[in-house]
């Protein structure tokens, strides 16, 4: 399936779901469908590079990540239901602290600060099952290169050797979701991960309210690459 076709398929699926019903469950269904589509697209690639990524290798988890509202709702739901209460509370506190710490920083300043993602626990992603598109797309073929960039390089200008077919396939799915949201008259804006997660976790019925068109993310840090 060509990238344009993949994007269009996801866009249509997103629109179809939202046309049937605008609700929190619909948003969870559409993002789950999109995550599954990204996984399937990667598995169907004619050639796949040998990846260096492995549990405990987390150099990329110190880089800023932008996510859309449906991704944030999925992560928040996972934190509330899949983690023990104590772990959830600790994660909420880290998210809030990180959101406050990066407030006002530019993308470059955030990246160069090398701050660990609040969802990183003991070198592993605590929400791996529902990790955002940005994380799904970022797959390196050289852990050594990632470490060099992390310890000695500029994380803004130096990019690790990515598996580009995987990167492109995942981002075509992400673009399909964004286009489907916008064509359904919902904002496709992306936000810095900690900023939007803090707002979602602090806002009662955030997913339902956003699905109905309420602007609940005013003041959140807009993503560096949000169109």
HELIX and SHEET records of a PDB file:
HELIX    1   1 UNK A    3  UNK A   20  1                                  18    
HELIX    2   2 UNK A   24  UNK A   43  1                                  20    
HELIX    3   3 UNK A   59  UNK A   62  5                                   4    
HELIX    4   4 UNK A   69  UNK A   82  1                                  14    
HELIX    5   5 UNK A   85  UNK A  102  1                                  18    
HELIX    6   6 UNK A  107  UNK A  113  1                                   7    
HELIX    7   7 UNK A  128  UNK A  130  5                                   3    
HELIX    8   8 UNK A  133  UNK A  137  1                                   5    
HELIX    9   9 UNK A  143  UNK A  152  1                                  10    
HELIX   10  10 UNK A  164  UNK A  183  1                                  20    
HELIX   11  11 UNK A  193  UNK A  202  1                                  10    
HELIX   12  12 UNK A  206  UNK A  211  1                                   6    
SHEET    1   A 2 UNK A  66  UNK A  68  0                                        
SHEET    2   A 2 UNK A 190  UNK A 192 -1                                        
SHEET    1   B 2 UNK A 120  UNK A 121  0                                        
SHEET    2   B 2 UNK A 124  UNK A 125 -1                                        
END                                                                             
